[in-house]
Amino acid sequence: MRSPLRTAILAGTAVAVAGAVTTVTLNASAAEQTRPIPRPKPSSTPSPIDPPAGLHKLGSYRVVSGTQTYTCTGGVFPAASVPEARLAGPRGWIHHFKGPSWQSEKDGSLVTATKVADLPRTGTIPELLLQVNSHTGDGILSKAAYIQRLYTSGGVAPARACTDGETAAVPYSAVYVFWG
């Protein structure tokens, strides 16, 4: 059973502490990259990032620490980025990295995936539906067929001039849901 505090954190809502609502204000540089942005309320219309019907949830994993790294090209940071994140979930830790790839730290199982659909969100990287296109190992990720990236916050490419080859690692958070 999910605790009310964990539910509030995953949903990006205010948290009641000892009967009072606690609001945290961060400076703009950190806050703009990691402040949770509430996910739009569900509607009766299917979302483009919903996995196909008939699948079951294998687990939800939240980003504990993560960055999206952009490399300057032509004096600007392009939209394409390379992820580097550590995810925590019900069956241990998962390392998310270039590929995009996800690897269980518990059993070494590994998947790579390709974007199927996205759902743009103002002020943060988009939510995604990815289809798994390769599996390695027989562990917890071996049955994964789709991955959703939800509740995104931060990770947006810097909107400033840059020198070609310069990199910028931008903090982000999200919840990854694995379906099989």
C-alpha positions as CSV (number, residue, x, y, z in Angstrom):
1,M,0.0,0.0,0.0
2,R,1.4,3.4,-1.0
3,S,1.7,5.9,1.8
4,P,-0.1,9.3,1.5
5,L,3.3,11.1,1.6
6,R,4.7,8.9,-1.3
7,T,1.5,9.4,-3.3
8,A,1.8,13.1,-2.9
9,I,5.4,13.2,-3.9
10,L,4.8,11.0,-7.0
11,A,1.8,13.2,-7.9
12,G,3.8,16.4,-7.4
13,T,1.2,17.8,-4.9
14,A,1.6,19.8,-1.6
15,V,2.3,17.6,1.4
16,A,0.5,18.0,4.7
17,V,2.9,17.8,7.6
18,A,1.6,17.8,11.2
19,G,-1.7,19.3,10.1
20,A,-0.1,22.1,8.0
21,V,0.6,22.4,4.3
22,T,4.3,22.8,3.7
23,T,5.5,24.8,0.7
24,V,9.1,24.8,-0.3
25,T,10.6,27.6,-2.3
26,L,13.9,27.1,-4.1
27,N,16.0,29.5,-6.1
28,A,15.1,29.8,-9.7
29,S,18.1,27.9,-11.1
30,A,17.3,24.7,-9.2
31,A,13.5,25.1,-9.0
32,E,13.0,25.6,-12.7
33,Q,14.7,22.3,-13.4
34,T,13.3,20.0,-10.6
35,R,10.0,21.5,-9.5
36,P,7.2,18.9,-9.9
37,I,4.7,20.0,-12.5
38,P,1.3,18.3,-11.9
39,R,0.2,15.9,-14.6
40,P,-3.0,16.8,-16.3
41,K,-6.1,15.2,-15.0
42,P,-7.1,11.9,-16.8
43,S,-9.9,12.2,-19.3
44,S,-12.1,9.6,-20.9
45,T,-10.1,10.0,-24.1
46,P,-7.2,7.6,-24.4
47,S,-3.8,9.3,-24.1
48,P,-1.2,8.8,-26.9
49,I,1.2,7.5,-24.3
50,D,-1.1,4.8,-22.9
51,P,0.4,1.3,-23.5
52,P,-1.6,-1.2,-25.6
53,A,-4.6,-2.9,-23.9
54,G,-4.0,-6.3,-22.3
55,L,-0.6,-5.6,-20.7
56,H,0.0,-5.7,-17.0
57,K,2.2,-3.3,-14.9
58,L,5.5,-4.9,-14.0
59,G,6.5,-2.0,-11.7
60,S,6.9,1.8,-11.3
61,Y,10.3,3.3,-10.7
62,R,11.0,6.9,-9.8
63,V,14.2,8.8,-10.7
64,V,16.3,9.3,-7.6
65,S,19.0,11.2,-9.4
66,G,19.0,12.0,-13.1
67,T,20.2,14.3,-15.8
68,Q,19.5,14.9,-19.5
69,T,22.8,15.9,-21.2
70,Y,22.7,18.1,-24.2
71,T,25.7,18.8,-26.6
72,C,25.9,22.2,-28.3
73,T,25.7,22.1,-32.1
74,G,25.7,25.2,-34.2
75,G,25.7,27.5,-31.2
76,V,22.5,26.1,-29.6
77,F,21.6,23.1,-27.5
78,P,19.4,20.7,-29.6
79,A,16.3,18.9,-28.4
80,A,18.1,15.5,-28.4
81,S,19.7,14.5,-25.1
82,V,21.4,11.6,-23.4
83,P,19.8,10.3,-20.1
84,E,21.8,9.3,-17.1
85,A,19.6,8.3,-14.1
86,R,19.2,6.0,-11.2
87,L,15.7,4.7,-10.6
88,A,14.3,3.2,-7.4
89,G,11.3,0.8,-7.4
90,P,9.7,-2.3,-5.9
91,R,12.3,-4.7,-7.2
92,G,15.5,-2.7,-6.6
93,W,17.5,-0.2,-8.6
94,I,17.6,0.4,-12.3
95,H,20.3,2.3,-14.2
96,H,18.9,4.4,-17.2
97,F,21.4,5.5,-19.7
98,K,22.3,6.2,-23.4
99,G,20.4,4.0,-25.9
100,P,18.0,4.6,-24.3
101,S,18.7,1.7,-22.1
102,W,17.5,0.4,-18.7
103,Q,19.5,-2.2,-16.7
104,S,18.6,-3.8,-13.4
105,E,21.3,-3.4,-10.8
106,K,20.0,-6.5,-9.1
107,D,20.1,-9.1,-11.8
108,G,21.7,-7.4,-14.9
109,S,18.7,-7.7,-17.1
110,L,18.8,-5.0,-19.8
111,V,16.3,-3.5,-22.3
112,T,16.6,-0.8,-25.0
113,A,13.5,1.0,-26.4
114,T,12.3,3.3,-29.1
115,K,9.9,6.2,-28.7
116,V,6.4,5.4,-29.9
117,A,4.6,8.6,-28.8
118,D,5.1,11.7,-26.7
119,L,2.9,14.1,-24.7
120,P,4.5,17.6,-24.6
121,R,4.3,19.4,-21.2
122,T,5.1,23.0,-20.7
123,G,8.3,23.7,-18.8
124,T,9.5,20.1,-18.7
125,I,10.6,17.3,-21.0
126,P,7.7,15.4,-22.5
127,E,6.0,12.3,-21.2
128,L,6.7,9.3,-23.4
129,L,5.6,5.9,-24.5
130,L,8.5,3.7,-25.5
131,Q,8.4,0.2,-27.1
132,V,11.1,-2.2,-26.0
133,N,13.1,-3.4,-28.9
134,S,15.8,-5.6,-27.3
135,H,16.2,-7.7,-24.1
136,T,19.3,-9.1,-22.5
137,G,19.2,-11.5,-19.5
138,D,16.3,-13.3,-17.7
139,G,15.7,-10.9,-14.8
140,I,13.1,-8.4,-13.8
141,L,13.2,-6.5,-17.1
142,S,13.0,-9.6,-19.3
143,K,9.2,-9.4,-19.7
144,A,9.0,-5.6,-20.4
145,A,7.3,-4.7,-23.7
146,Y,6.6,-1.0,-23.1
147,I,7.9,1.8,-20.9
148,Q,6.1,5.0,-19.9
149,R,7.9,8.1,-18.7
150,L,5.4,10.0,-16.6
151,Y,5.3,12.9,-14.1
152,T,8.3,14.6,-15.7
153,S,9.9,17.6,-14.2
154,G,13.0,19.6,-15.5
155,G,15.4,18.2,-18.0
156,V,14.8,20.9,-20.6
157,A,17.6,22.0,-22.9
158,P,19.2,25.3,-21.9
159,A,17.9,28.2,-24.0
160,R,21.1,30.1,-24.3
161,A,24.0,30.5,-26.8
162,C,26.8,27.9,-26.4
163,T,30.1,26.8,-27.9
164,D,30.0,23.8,-30.2
165,G,30.9,20.7,-28.3
166,E,29.9,22.2,-24.9
167,T,27.7,19.9,-22.8
168,A,25.0,20.8,-20.3
169,A,23.7,18.1,-17.8
170,V,20.2,19.3,-16.8
171,P,18.6,17.6,-13.7
172,Y,15.2,16.0,-14.2
173,S,12.8,13.7,-12.4
174,A,10.2,11.3,-13.7
175,V,8.4,8.0,-12.9
176,Y,9.1,5.1,-15.3
177,V,6.4,2.5,-15.6
178,F,7.3,-0.9,-17.1
179,W,4.6,-2.9,-18.9
180,G,4.6,-6.5,-20.0
